Amino acid sequence: MTLLSVRIYYIACNATTNSFTTFPTTPTGSHVASVVTATGTCVANSNSDVAQQSALCKADGSWFMVGGGCVCDAGYQPTSDNKSCSGIFG
């Protein structure tokens, strides 16, 4: 018997931006009930009073957003999609 091919795959939560915080593509855990914590970063021209932004990547490949998030810096406003901050006068 000869093995002709092997297919390996995994489920991941796609990269996303939520509340002005960007989260990278994150592989899920190995169990059906597992969750993986992902660390996010504030988008350009925004900040947060929380030291670290985080969200949970669920085993089905969907995100569960933990409270918090980033806010636009002074002199910047949210864009229409609420995913980035642009200059008020620029």
Helices and strands as residue ranges (DSSP letters): E 12-13, E 16-18, E 21-23, E 26-27, E 35-42, E 46-47, E 53-58, E 63-65, E 71-72, E 76-78, E 85-87
